[in-house]
């Protein structure tokens, strides 16, 4: 194959005279038809822009791993490095470093913030849209030139229409859009410059190879597209394969060696070794092919028709139009992207963003199929066939795709945070600022920085290093056992095994109110019910050490020995309801008990709501003017905390049908100097048939 020639038509020989002919001017109705076919694609682009630009300035996590990437960028800016020994302070994501590295390098100009990362992703997304149009226009000839405008806009439309399916991933503080811009830009460069003659062609191909080689440092799946680029060079101009291999190898392998050496081999641990301990789900892998190919069925069918016509024309007419060569070239790349998507979604912890490469190249092929179909049909028509047939064939394919895009219309509203979400974020940051000491917020570590505190490890890092081979996480157990954090803020998810020490050394003190719980809008947990996601900061955990006792206060009972020493059951037998000991966590089938003090409290839920029992305290002298305690549970009159003085019930209170303990204070000035007892009564067997009590203090 010659290295000369710059026109893509030379791949399969010169164009025929019919192909070179300029298309006659369109009739007025045909022009209107072409313009109308642009509407669905432009509408999808408009929806995408509304969604992206409406949330670029949202100062909190749109997706639960955004803040963690900002932490990566901050470490790049600070020079502390990303690939370090796992510790309570930081564990990197299992990604390569290019994206946070760019944000970190831009920090002297713009600082580190959500909007900087999102601006980089949005710029990449818009760059992809521009490239889609240019790529469809490039794979054409004069006879199908007007249809390439429709094809390019249609390609943008399908790419934009994928946004809601992948739950709004294009504009996040994540590497996906930048990665795709590098991939498609590099492959297009290979397509355009592999046959450019002389040193200019060599230099340009080296630039394209550099983009593909560096794409590995945006996402590891770049290696698949590096191989794809090598295949394209082999097909287009095999003599330049060594140049391509040299450039991609130097950047990819050389960069990996350098980063591994600089990080004392931790780079390879994170970007490769740890991945080997993650599960791979074959069911998800196989299911992915149907997910991607039939999400937009018309898109796949039109591409298939274009490929069929190309093969039929090649066999029947011994040549293909220039407008078909683009689809023939990029469909194998689409196939590789589908395979990459299936592998990505089969991997543990993966999400639908794994499908973005397939949907992007699918959108490109759909746009290319429009002029392809028109060009192939033109070769089957007689030389004197009316020229409108050429336009009609392509417009029919474009119409089918336009209908699919119209049916795929979506609302940006559910992706855009409301003013309520802004206020919830502000309130949460205010709450974190009020905490004395460090705050550990594993789902959203950047929130700690917004509150003026140090960031700590992201939960994803803890999970990664606790799967398969369990790596030691320096300082984590010590920090939890020593109560190094003034508070831990946890999302509404179960506490996993990676944080068992948290459950042993911290207790859930309370739920955050909805007014201080900003939602995520993309990715894990972004399951909408009336535009509300299910992943939110939900609970505050505090050290389970005994509460500080104010001056002038005497602790009667806080049950921190795990017992109810001196308390007796009515009749002298241990009541079923109150059990044998104090408890340190909710009992079976009981909701979270909150706002108790220290580690232990008393509960009459032993045996569930149906169990009954009465517990009486040892006598004590009322030597101060007030008594305080905490109570939660049912509100029935058969559930009571009573104060008995001189065999009389002086005070009594019930719960409020909640597991959240309330502070109760009784004025005892009139009974000072007398002897009293506390009686805990559970004589209720129905719903909410239990009480929880703690912290009996006399002031």
GULUM-931335 format. One record per residue (C-alpha): z, y, x; residue in one letter. Coordinates in pm, 1 decimal. Layout:
BEGIN
         w         v         u  residuo
         Z         Y         X        A
...
This chain:
BEGIN
         w         v         u  residuo
       0.0       0.0       0.0        X
     -96.7     334.8     141.9        X
     159.8     601.2     205.0        X
     -86.5     869.0     107.5        X
    -134.7    1035.7    -229.5        X
     106.2    1231.2    -438.2        X
      -8.3    1147.5    -790.3        X
     167.9     867.5    -974.6        X
    -163.9     756.0   -1123.4        X
    -260.4     614.3    -784.0        X
     -15.0     331.0    -837.2        X
    -270.1     147.2   -1049.6        X
    -597.4     310.2    -958.4        X
    -777.7     622.5   -1076.4        X
    -766.1     741.0   -1432.8        X
   -1064.1     690.1   -1656.7        X
   -1271.6     978.1   -1775.2        X
   -1126.0     942.1   -2122.4        X
    -779.6     969.5   -1980.4        X
    -860.0    1277.4   -1778.1        X
   -1001.1    1463.8   -2076.3        X
    -798.2    1747.0   -2211.9        X
    -663.1    1697.5   -2562.0        X
    -843.9    1920.4   -2814.5        X
    -634.3    2191.0   -2976.9        X
    -412.0    2058.7   -3253.3        X
    -458.4    2152.7   -3613.1        X
    -198.1    2371.6   -3775.9        X
     -39.9    2076.1   -3957.0        X
     -26.0    1873.7   -3636.5        X
     149.7    2159.3   -3457.9        X
     402.2    2184.4   -3738.6        X
     453.6    1807.7   -3721.1        X
     521.8    1822.7   -3347.3        X
     769.0    2104.7   -3392.2        X
     948.9    1916.9   -3669.1        X
     977.7    1611.5   -3446.0        X
    1170.5    1826.1   -3197.3        X
    1436.1    1915.3   -3452.7        X
    1651.0    1596.6   -3445.6        X
    1670.3    1592.5   -3065.9        X
    1749.2    1962.9   -3044.4        X
    2006.9    1919.1   -3321.6        X
    2181.5    1645.2   -3124.2        X
    2180.5    1867.1   -2815.1        X
    2332.1    2150.3   -3018.6        X
    2611.8    1923.3   -3145.8        X
    2679.4    1808.8   -2789.7        X
    2700.5    2165.2   -2658.5        X
    2932.2    2269.1   -2941.9        X
    3167.1    1981.7   -2862.1        X
    3165.9    2034.4   -2484.7        X
    3197.0    2411.6   -2471.9        X
    3456.2    2422.1   -2750.0        X
    3701.8    2217.1   -2548.5        X
    3628.2    2309.9   -2187.9        X
    3929.9    2540.9   -2178.9        X
    4179.7    2305.4   -2342.7        X
    4469.2    2312.4   -2093.2        X
    4594.6    1957.1   -2155.9        X
    4463.8    1601.2   -2138.2        X
    4160.4    1529.2   -2353.8        X
    4176.1    1176.8   -2212.3        X
    4485.6    1013.3   -2070.5        X
    4362.5     984.0   -1710.0        X
    4235.5    1341.4   -1669.2        X
    4563.8    1477.3   -1537.2        X
    4585.9    1196.2   -1284.1        X
    4248.5    1296.8   -1139.3        X
    4373.8    1653.0   -1103.9        X
    4663.6    1509.7    -905.0        X
    4406.4    1339.4    -680.8        X
    4225.4    1670.6    -636.0        X
    4550.9    1848.0    -551.4        X
    4623.0    1595.7    -278.4        X
    4275.8    1656.1    -135.5        X
    4343.5    2031.8    -139.4        X
    4685.5    1981.7      20.5        X
    4551.9    1746.3     284.7        X
    4801.3    1472.8     192.0        X
    4526.4    1220.6     120.4        X
    4446.9     990.4    -169.0        X
    4447.0     640.5     -22.6        X
    4807.1     599.5      80.7        X
    5081.2     340.8      43.4        X
    5169.7     305.1    -327.5        X
    5485.9     493.9    -411.6        X
    5675.1     655.1    -695.1        X
    5507.3     981.7    -602.4        X
    5144.9     865.8    -614.9        X
    4913.4     570.0    -653.7        X
    4539.9     645.3    -655.8        X
    4307.8     521.3    -925.3        X
    4085.3     234.5    -815.6        X
    3791.8     473.2    -776.8        X
    3605.2     620.0    -484.5        X
    3691.6     982.2    -395.4        X
    3386.9    1206.0    -437.9        X
    3466.8    1362.6    -775.0        X
    3829.3    1469.6    -708.1        X
    3720.1    1557.4    -354.3        X
    3472.7    1814.9    -488.7        X
    3737.0    1967.4    -717.4        X
    3982.0    1978.1    -428.1        X
    3729.4    2149.9    -202.3        X
    3656.0    2406.8    -473.8        X
    4026.1    2486.0    -512.9        X
    4029.1    2787.9    -276.3        X
    3781.7    2953.6    -514.9        X
    3891.0    2828.0    -856.4        X
    4224.5    2653.3    -816.6        X
    4292.1    2309.2    -965.1        X
    4271.8    2296.3   -1341.6        X
    4120.6    2107.7   -1630.7        X
    3845.6    2362.6   -1686.4        X
    3717.3    2330.4   -1328.3        X
    3681.0    1953.9   -1359.1        X
    3522.5    1981.3   -1702.7        X
    3285.2    2253.5   -1586.7        X
    3163.9    2018.7   -1312.6        X
    3107.3    1743.4   -1570.6        X
    2935.6    1974.4   -1819.1        X
    2705.8    2113.1   -1549.2        X
    2618.8    1753.8   -1457.4        X
    2551.8    1666.3   -1822.0        X
    2320.7    1963.3   -1869.4        X
    2149.6    1872.8   -1543.5        X
    2086.9    1525.7   -1684.3        X
    1927.5    1678.0   -1993.7        X
    1692.8    1887.3   -1780.7        X
    1600.8    1585.0   -1570.1        X
    1520.5    1378.4   -1879.1        X
    1261.5    1633.3   -1988.7        X
    1111.8    1662.9   -1639.7        X
    1094.5    1286.0   -1596.9        X
     913.3    1231.1   -1925.1        X
     675.7    1518.0   -1843.9        X
     609.9    1369.6   -1498.9        X
     497.1    1034.7   -1640.8        X
     200.9    1167.7   -1838.8        X
    -156.4    1279.0   -1824.8        X
    -357.4    1553.5   -1990.6        X
    -434.8    1346.8   -2300.8        X
     -67.1    1295.7   -2391.3        X
      74.6    1617.0   -2250.4        X
     184.5    1762.9   -2583.2        X
     362.7    1441.4   -2680.0        X
     572.9    1455.7   -2363.8        X
     753.3    1761.3   -2501.3        X
     856.4    1551.1   -2799.9        X
     938.9    1259.0   -2570.1        X
    1157.6    1470.4   -2344.8        X
    1353.1    1625.9   -2632.1        X
    1384.2    1284.6   -2798.1        X
    1532.7    1144.7   -2475.8        X
    1787.8    1427.7   -2470.0        X
    1863.3    1358.0   -2834.5        X
    1951.0     992.2   -2777.2        X
    2163.0    1078.6   -2475.4        X
    2348.6    1342.4   -2678.5        X
    2383.2    1108.4   -2977.2        X
    2565.4     858.5   -2753.6        X
    2849.0    1109.1   -2699.7        X
    3049.5    1018.7   -3012.3        X
    2998.9     645.5   -2951.1        X
    3157.5     669.5   -2605.8        X
    3419.9     895.2   -2766.2        X
    3322.2    1213.7   -2586.7        X
    3311.5    1116.6   -2221.2        X
    3047.6    1350.8   -2079.7        X
    3264.6    1659.5   -2032.8        X
    3592.1    1512.9   -1907.0        X
    3773.3    1546.3   -1576.6        X
    3611.4    1213.4   -1490.0        X
    3329.6    1118.5   -1254.6        X
    3083.9     964.0   -1504.3        X
    2846.2    1256.5   -1561.2        X
    2834.1    1355.4   -1194.7        X
    2773.9     991.4   -1106.1        X
    2483.0     965.2   -1348.8        X
    2329.9    1289.5   -1222.4        X
    2336.0    1151.0    -867.8        X
    2191.3     816.5    -979.6        X
    1907.7     947.3   -1191.5        X
    1834.2    1230.4    -947.9        X
    1821.9     988.8    -655.4        X
    1599.9     737.1    -835.8        X
    1365.0    1009.7    -953.6        X
    1343.7    1136.2    -597.4        X
    1253.6     785.6    -482.3        X
     991.4     771.0    -757.7        X
     836.6    1103.4    -658.5        X
     863.3    1099.0    -280.1        X
     819.0     739.6    -166.1        X
     446.6     803.6    -132.9        X
     455.1    1165.5     -18.2        X
     271.8    1160.9     317.1        X
     398.5    1259.8     658.0        X
     740.4    1369.0     774.8        X
     782.3    1576.9     461.5        X
     775.3    1256.0     258.9        X
    1019.0    1088.5     496.4        X
    1260.4    1380.1     472.3        X
    1241.4    1393.8      94.6        X
    1291.1    1020.0      60.2        X
    1592.1    1047.8     291.7        X
    1737.4    1311.8      58.0        X
    1688.9    1084.3    -243.4        X
    1842.0     794.1     -51.9        X
    2135.9    1016.2      41.0        X
    2207.5    1089.3    -324.6        X
    2206.1     719.7    -404.8        X
    2414.2     631.3    -101.0        X
    2672.6     894.5    -188.9        X
    2679.0     780.5    -552.0        X
    2895.0     487.4    -439.9        X
    3164.9     741.7    -359.2        X
    3150.5     869.4    -716.6        X
    3173.4     519.4    -872.2        X
    3155.0     179.6    -707.3        X
    2881.9      64.4    -947.8        X
    2650.5     291.9    -753.1        X
    2573.6     -11.0    -533.9        X
    2366.8    -158.2    -817.5        X
    2150.3     152.5    -830.2        X
    2122.9     170.5    -451.8        X
    1969.9    -176.9    -472.7        X
    1747.5     -61.7    -759.3        X
    1628.5     231.8    -551.0        X
    1543.1      -6.9    -270.3        X
    1334.4    -213.7    -510.7        X
    1144.3      97.9    -619.0        X
    1070.2     189.8    -258.7        X
     948.6    -165.2    -198.9        X
     709.2    -139.3    -494.2        X
     590.5     214.1    -426.2        X
     566.5     217.2     -46.7        X
     717.0     -81.3     133.3        X
     666.5      78.4     476.4        X
     950.5     320.4     401.9        X
    1205.2      54.9     311.2        X
    1365.5      71.5     661.2        X
    1419.1     447.4     623.1        X
    1579.0     394.5     283.5        X
    1805.4     116.5     410.7        X
    1906.6     319.7     715.8        X
    2009.7     625.1     513.3        X
    2193.3     441.5     233.7        X
    2356.7     204.9     482.9        X
    2474.3     485.4     709.1        X
    2627.5     676.8     421.0        X
    2761.8     384.8     219.9        X
    2878.5     144.4     488.0        X
    2954.5     414.6     742.4        X
    3150.2     621.9     492.1        X
    3344.4     317.0     379.2        X
    3432.1     227.0     737.2        X
    3543.1     581.7     811.2        X
    3757.7     618.7     499.1        X
    3913.0     278.0     558.3        X
    3999.5     366.8     915.2        X
    4141.9     707.2     820.7        X
    4358.8     552.9     547.0        X
    4497.0     262.4     751.5        X
    4286.0      24.1     536.7        X
    4433.0     141.1     203.8        X
    4089.6     263.0      92.6        X
    3956.1     -92.5      79.8        X
    4273.7    -215.4     -89.5        X
    4222.5      25.1    -378.1        X
    3847.1      26.3    -420.3        X
    3792.1    -347.3    -373.7        X
    4088.3    -581.1    -318.5        X
    4293.0    -471.3    -617.4        X
    3991.3    -508.2    -845.8        X
    3973.7    -876.0    -753.5        X
    4306.7    -935.7    -926.9        X
    4187.6    -791.2   -1258.1        X
    4071.1   -1018.6   -1535.6        X
    3706.9   -1040.0   -1636.0        X
    3635.3   -1106.1   -2002.6        X
    3314.8   -1304.6   -2051.5        X
    3318.5   -1251.2   -2427.6        X
    3311.3    -875.8   -2376.2        X
    3038.4    -918.6   -2115.1        X
    2806.6   -1107.0   -2350.7        X
    2892.4    -886.2   -2645.9        X
    2795.5    -579.2   -2445.5        X
    2423.3    -658.5   -2453.7        X
    2420.2    -641.2   -2832.2        X
    2643.3    -333.8   -2826.5        X
    2402.8    -140.2   -2608.3        X
    2065.7    -265.8   -2726.0        X
    2142.2    -244.3   -3097.3        X
    2352.6      67.3   -3113.9        X
    2025.5     254.0   -3173.0        X
    1800.1     -32.4   -3291.1        X
    1492.5     186.5   -3341.8        X
    1521.0     307.0   -2981.7        X
    1517.9     -49.6   -2850.7        X
    1234.6    -155.7   -3081.8        X
    1012.9     139.4   -2984.9        X
    1073.2      67.5   -2614.9        X
     982.3    -297.4   -2675.2        X
     664.0    -194.2   -2856.9        X
     571.4      32.4   -2567.2        X
     622.3    -249.2   -2314.8        X
     425.0    -492.7   -2532.9        X
     133.1    -250.2   -2566.2        X
     139.0    -183.7   -2192.3        X
     115.3    -555.7   -2113.2        X
    -148.5    -612.3   -2381.7        X
    -355.2    -320.9   -2252.2        X
    -325.1    -437.8   -1892.7        X
    -447.2    -784.8   -1991.9        X
    -707.9    -675.2   -2243.5        X
    -843.5    -360.2   -2077.6        X
    -757.4    -442.5   -1714.2        X
    -583.7    -109.3   -1669.5        X
    -304.1      97.1   -1821.5        X
    -293.9     470.5   -1894.0        X
     -89.5     694.1   -1669.3        X
     136.8     763.6   -1966.3        X
     237.5     393.6   -1970.9        X
     321.0     361.4   -1604.0        X
     642.3     559.2   -1639.0        X
     778.4     325.1   -1905.5        X
     674.4      22.7   -1697.4        X
     860.1     167.3   -1398.1        X
    1180.0     279.2   -1569.5        X
    1232.2     -12.0   -1809.3        X
    1350.5    -241.5   -1525.4        X
    1596.7      30.6   -1427.7        X
    1712.7      36.7   -1791.0        X
    1764.2    -339.6   -1768.3        X
    1976.8    -299.4   -1454.5        X
    2181.6     -30.1   -1629.4        X
    2242.3    -261.2   -1925.6        X
    2365.9    -530.5   -1686.6        X
    2592.0    -278.1   -1512.7        X
    2729.8    -172.1   -1851.4        X
    2804.0    -531.4   -1947.6        X
    2981.5    -595.9   -1617.9        X
    3175.9    -271.8   -1655.4        X
    3293.7    -343.7   -2009.1        X
    3386.6    -700.1   -1919.6        X
    3629.8    -571.3   -1659.0        X
    3998.7    -533.3   -1743.5        X
    4101.8    -185.4   -1863.8        X
    3734.5     -84.6   -1916.7        X
    3617.8     147.7   -2191.4        X
    3287.5     241.8   -2356.5        X
    3207.8     488.3   -2079.8        X
    3081.0     175.9   -1901.7        X
    2780.3     198.7   -2134.7        X
    2675.1     551.2   -2035.5        X
    2420.9     444.5   -1766.3        X
    2247.7     205.2   -2006.4        X
    2229.1     460.5   -2284.4        X
    2099.1     729.1   -2048.7        X
    1816.2     514.0   -1913.4        X
    1753.7     382.0   -2263.7        X
    1712.7     740.8   -2383.0        X
    1469.3     805.3   -2097.4        X
    1263.4     497.8   -2185.7        X
    1259.7     594.8   -2553.7        X
    1114.3     933.0   -2458.8        X
     858.9     768.5   -2230.9        X
     757.2     522.3   -2503.2        X
     606.0     802.5   -2715.4        X
     323.2     903.3   -2478.3        X
     297.2     539.0   -2362.9        X
     214.9     412.5   -2712.0        X
     -35.7     691.6   -2766.7        X
    -203.3     630.7   -2430.4        X
    -227.7     253.1   -2476.6        X
    -379.3     280.9   -2822.8        X
    -631.3     534.0   -2690.0        X
    -767.9     271.1   -2450.5        X
    -826.7      30.0   -2739.0        X
   -1016.3     284.2   -2950.4        X
   -1389.8     344.3   -2919.8        X
   -1489.6     627.6   -2691.7        X
   -1608.6     829.8   -2992.2        X
   -1290.4     774.4   -3198.1        X
   -1149.3    1096.8   -3343.3        X
    -898.3    1248.2   -3100.3        X
    -623.9    1292.1   -3367.0        X
    -572.4     913.9   -3355.7        X
    -419.2     959.8   -3013.3        X
    -166.8    1211.3   -3142.1        X
     -97.4    1015.7   -3459.9        X
      -1.2     699.6   -3272.9        X
     250.4     884.1   -3057.6        X
     376.7    1092.3   -3347.6        X
     440.1     779.2   -3552.4        X
     661.2     641.7   -3274.1        X
     829.3     981.6   -3240.7        X
     886.3     993.0   -3616.7        X
    1065.2     657.5   -3612.4        X
    1287.8     778.7   -3327.6        X
    1348.2    1109.7   -3505.5        X
    1467.2     925.0   -3815.7        X
    1709.7     724.3   -3598.7        X
    1840.9    1045.3   -3445.8        X
    1879.5    1200.2   -3788.7        X
    2081.8     902.0   -3907.4        X
    2298.2     933.9   -3596.0        X
    2416.0    1284.8   -3685.8        X
    2783.4    1344.1   -3608.4        X
    3050.2    1608.7   -3634.7        X
    3193.2    1768.4   -3318.7        X
    3509.8    1865.1   -3508.2        X
    3712.0    1553.8   -3429.8        X
    3655.5    1604.3   -3056.6        X
    3774.1    1966.1   -3054.9        X
    4148.0    2039.2   -3028.1        X
    4283.0    2266.4   -3298.5        X
    4521.1    2556.0   -3246.9        X
    4796.2    2317.9   -3352.0        X
    4720.1    2098.6   -3049.0        X
    4733.7    2398.4   -2816.5        X
    5073.8    2493.9   -2956.4        X
    5199.3    2135.7   -2929.2        X
    5104.1    2133.0   -2562.0        X
    5276.0    2466.5   -2501.4        X
    5591.9    2339.0   -2670.9        X
    5593.0    2019.1   -2467.1        X
    5561.1    2211.4   -2140.1        X
    5848.6    2434.9   -2251.3        X
    6056.7    2122.9   -2323.2        X
    5981.8    1984.1   -1976.8        X
    6079.6    2312.9   -1812.3        X
    6419.5    2294.0   -1979.9        X
    6498.3    1956.6   -1822.9        X
    6732.1    1975.5   -1525.1        X
    6573.3    1798.1   -1229.9        X
    6246.3    1610.9   -1199.0        X
    6052.7    1477.3   -1495.5        X
    5861.1    1150.8   -1488.8        X
    5575.3    1157.0   -1741.6        X
    5366.6     852.8   -1645.0        X
    5089.0     893.8   -1902.4        X
    5032.3    1262.9   -1822.8        X
    5164.6    1344.7   -1473.1        X
    4987.0    1682.2   -1452.7        X
    5207.9    1809.8   -1734.5        X
    5500.9    1800.6   -1490.9        X
    5309.4    2036.0   -1261.1        X
    5233.7    2267.9   -1551.7        X
    5609.9    2278.4   -1609.0        X
    5673.9    2375.0   -1247.1        X
    5789.0    2030.7   -1132.8        X
    5654.4    1768.1    -894.4        X
    5397.6    1519.6   -1016.9        X
    5476.6    1149.7   -1001.8        X
    5272.5     831.5   -1022.0        X
    5036.0     775.7   -1314.2        X
    5097.7     470.8   -1532.3        X
    4744.1     344.5   -1461.4        X
    4835.4     316.7   -1095.0        X
    5150.2     121.9   -1179.1        X
    4950.2    -117.7   -1395.9        X
    4679.6    -162.5   -1134.5        X
    4930.6    -252.8    -865.9        X
    5129.2    -480.9   -1098.2        X
    4831.7    -696.4   -1203.6        X
    4757.6   -1018.2   -1017.6        X
    4898.8    -960.5    -672.2        X
    5204.0    -742.0    -724.0        X
    5223.2    -468.9    -460.6        X
    5553.1    -312.1    -367.1        X
    5573.3      43.0    -497.8        X
    5787.6     234.3    -254.1        X
    6077.2     424.0    -405.9        X
    6012.8     338.5    -770.8        X
    6305.4     103.4    -830.4        X
    6536.1     324.7    -628.1        X
    6437.7     633.6    -825.3        X
    6501.0     459.5   -1157.5        X
    6827.2     292.3   -1062.4        X
    6964.9     611.5    -907.5        X
    6866.4     820.6   -1210.5        X
    6649.2    1044.2    -992.9        X
    6469.1    1183.1   -1297.7        X
    6638.8    1417.3   -1537.9        X
    6413.6    1278.2   -1809.6        X
    6121.2    1042.5   -1863.0        X
    5863.2    1129.5   -2127.1        X
    5678.5     825.6   -2258.5        X
    5379.7     793.7   -2488.5        X
    5393.6     592.1   -2809.9        X
    5326.4     263.0   -2638.0        X
    5554.1     -32.0   -2554.7        X
    5721.8     -18.2   -2215.6        X
    5540.4    -269.5   -1996.2        X
    5675.8    -497.7   -1723.8        X
    5585.8    -243.8   -1455.8        X
    5871.5     -25.4   -1585.9        X
    6139.7    -280.2   -1671.4        X
    6378.2     -91.3   -1444.0        X
    6333.9     210.2   -1670.7        X
    6463.5      12.9   -1967.8        X
    6764.9     -99.4   -1765.8        X
    6858.9     243.2   -1634.1        X
    6735.1     485.8   -1899.6        X
    6772.8     499.4   -2274.3        X
    6542.7     652.9   -2530.2        X
    6728.6     965.0   -2632.7        X
    6495.4    1089.6   -2904.9        X
    6143.2    1123.2   -3035.9        X
    5947.5    1435.8   -2960.8        X
    5859.7    1628.6   -3274.1        X
    5494.2    1641.4   -3376.8        X
    5500.5    2008.9   -3281.0        X
    5549.8    1906.3   -2915.5        X
    5315.3    1604.8   -2900.9        X
    4958.2    1700.8   -2805.4        X
    4703.7    1426.2   -2874.4        X
    4422.4    1288.8   -2663.5        X
    4073.7    1308.6   -2810.0        X
    3875.0    1070.5   -2593.8        X
    3907.8     721.7   -2450.2        X
    4209.5     492.3   -2473.7        X
    4417.5     570.1   -2779.8        X
    4163.1     806.3   -2930.6        X
    4143.9     624.6   -3263.2        X
    4104.5     889.9   -3526.4        X
    4270.3     905.1   -3862.2        X
    4198.5    1247.3   -4004.0        X
    4118.6    1368.5   -3649.7        X
    4452.7    1251.3   -3506.2        X
    4465.2    1010.1   -3214.1        X
    4727.3     745.4   -3157.9        X
    4815.2     821.3   -2795.4        X
    5066.7    1105.0   -2770.6        X
    5381.4    1190.9   -2574.7        X
    5636.8    1046.0   -2812.2        X
    5981.1     976.7   -2666.1        X
    6224.8    1127.1   -2419.7        X
    6433.9     891.1   -2210.5        X
    6746.9    1003.2   -2026.8        X
    6975.1     832.1   -1773.6        X
    7206.6     584.6   -1944.6        X
    7511.1     704.2   -1753.9        X
    7817.0     826.9   -1948.7        X
    7789.5    1176.2   -2092.1        X
    7962.0    1464.5   -1920.2        X
    8290.7    1540.5   -2094.1        X
    8358.0    1910.9   -2151.0        X
    8685.6    2060.9   -2035.0        X
    8961.6    2020.7   -2294.9        X
    8803.7    1705.7   -2438.8        X
    8954.7    1356.3   -2438.2        X
    8735.8    1051.3   -2479.9        X
    8883.8     812.0   -2730.5        X
    8601.6     554.2   -2716.8        X
    8254.4     561.7   -2566.4        X
    8224.5     181.9   -2530.9        X
    8085.9     212.5   -2178.7        X
    8265.2    -105.6   -2074.9        X
    8035.1    -288.6   -2313.9        X
    8329.0    -385.3   -2534.8        X
    8518.1    -258.0   -2833.3        X
    8853.8    -302.4   -2663.2        X
    9144.5    -290.8   -2907.2        X
    8926.6    -271.1   -3217.9        X
    8999.1    -541.2   -3473.4        X
    8811.4    -679.2   -3766.3        X
    8963.7    -675.3   -4111.0        X
    9161.5    -995.4   -4162.9        X
    9183.5   -1054.4   -3788.2        X
    8845.8   -1231.3   -3761.1        X
    8541.1   -1109.0   -3578.0        X
    8307.4    -966.0   -3843.6        X
    7947.9   -1087.7   -3831.2        X
    7804.5    -742.2   -3884.0        X
    7972.0    -574.4   -3584.6        X
    7923.3    -862.4   -3342.4        X
    8141.1    -936.9   -3043.7        X
    8042.2    -656.0   -2809.5        X
    7890.1    -313.3   -2795.0        X
    7510.0    -308.1   -2764.9        X
    7279.8    -130.9   -2520.9        X
    6951.9    -145.8   -2713.9        X
    6829.6    -201.3   -3067.7        X
    6892.2    -546.7   -3206.2        X
    6619.0    -779.5   -3331.2        X
    6400.2    -618.9   -3601.1        X
    6589.5    -290.9   -3569.9        X
    6411.3      37.7   -3507.2        X
    6482.5     247.2   -3197.0        X
    6838.1     381.2   -3200.4        X
    6844.9     733.3   -3053.9        X
    7089.8     994.6   -2932.4        X
    7374.0     762.0   -2846.5        X
    7562.8     838.3   -2526.2        X
    7551.0     645.2   -2201.3        X
    7452.9     278.9   -2214.0        X
    7649.1     127.2   -2506.0        X
    7725.5     191.7   -2872.6        X
    7855.5      -6.0   -3169.3        X
    7621.3    -141.2   -3436.6        X
    7672.4    -342.4   -3756.1        X
    7315.5    -474.9   -3742.8        X
    7429.6    -808.3   -3596.1        X
    7286.0   -1046.7   -3850.6        X
    7058.8    -776.7   -3990.8        X
    7112.0    -552.9   -4291.5        X
    7252.8    -838.6   -4498.1        X
    7559.2    -887.8   -4275.8        X
    7886.2    -716.3   -4367.5        X
    8209.4    -636.6   -4189.4        X
    8486.0    -386.0   -4125.4        X
    8616.0    -279.0   -3784.3        X
    8939.4     -85.2   -3723.9        X
    9027.8     113.8   -3412.9        X
    9360.6     111.9   -3232.4        X
    9595.3     388.4   -3350.5        X
    9575.9     719.7   -3170.3        X
    9765.5    1047.7   -3186.1        X
    9580.0    1351.7   -3312.7        X
    9674.2    1593.2   -3036.6        X
    9386.5    1839.7   -3080.3        X
    9226.1    2026.8   -3363.3        X
    8895.3    1838.0   -3399.5        X
    8735.0    1496.6   -3367.3        X
    8363.5    1441.6   -3295.5        X
    8143.3    1132.4   -3290.2        X
    7785.2    1020.1   -3346.6        X
    7657.5     814.4   -3635.9        X
    7330.5     676.8   -3770.9        X
    7226.3     415.0   -4021.5        X
    7226.1     380.8   -4397.9        X
    7339.4     642.0   -4647.5        X
    7497.4     405.4   -4900.2        X
    7857.9     475.6   -5004.1        X
    7925.0     118.6   -4893.7        X
    7857.7     227.5   -4534.8        X
    8128.0     459.9   -4406.7        X
    8316.2     589.5   -4108.4        X
    8665.3     676.7   -4228.7        X
    8960.5     851.3   -4070.2        X
    9290.4     705.1   -4193.2        X
    9610.6     908.3   -4156.7        X
    9938.1     785.8   -4307.9        X
    9745.8     506.2   -4483.8        X
    9530.1     765.4   -4655.8        X
    9157.4     832.1   -4610.4        X
    9152.5    1182.7   -4470.1        X
    8781.0    1202.0   -4380.0        X
    8470.9     993.5   -4456.5        X
    8098.2    1009.6   -4378.2        X
    7786.5     790.8   -4418.0        X
    7457.3     772.6   -4232.8        X
    7131.7     934.3   -4343.0        X
    6887.9     640.1   -4349.2        X
    6783.3     698.8   -3991.1        X
    6848.4     533.9   -3654.6        X
    6880.2     879.0   -3497.7        X
    7246.1     954.0   -3439.9        X
    7383.3    1277.0   -3580.4        X
    7678.8    1471.8   -3440.8        X
    7976.9    1477.2   -3676.8        X
    8279.9    1700.9   -3619.4        X
    8594.9    1683.8   -3831.5        X
    8856.4    1959.6   -3835.7        X
    9193.9    1792.4   -3790.6        X
    9415.3    2097.6   -3747.7        X
    9620.6    2005.6   -4054.5        X
    9691.5    1656.7   -3916.7        X
    9784.6    1744.8   -3558.2        X
   10070.4    1534.2   -3422.5        X
   10007.4    1249.4   -3667.0        X
    9884.9     898.1   -3587.9        X
    9538.9     797.5   -3710.5        X
    9285.1     514.4   -3700.0        X
    8906.6     501.0   -3732.1        X
    8768.3     243.8   -3977.5        X
    8403.7     137.4   -3968.1        X
    8295.5     -15.1   -4299.0        X
    7973.6    -208.1   -4364.4        X
    7987.6    -346.1   -4717.4        X
    7615.0    -308.3   -4785.1        X
    7358.3    -591.6   -4777.8        X
    7048.3    -408.8   -4895.5        X
    6791.4    -201.4   -4708.3        X
    6948.4      24.4   -4445.1        X
    7262.7    -188.7   -4473.6        X
    7404.8    -104.0   -4132.0        X
    7567.7     169.7   -3920.6        X
    7557.6     269.3   -3552.1        X
    7839.1     476.4   -3397.3        X
    7932.1     614.5   -3055.7        X
    8122.1     878.1   -2857.5        X
    8453.1     932.8   -3036.9        X
    8593.6    1241.4   -2868.6        X
    8895.6    1451.5   -2958.8        X
    8891.2    1821.7   -2872.8        X
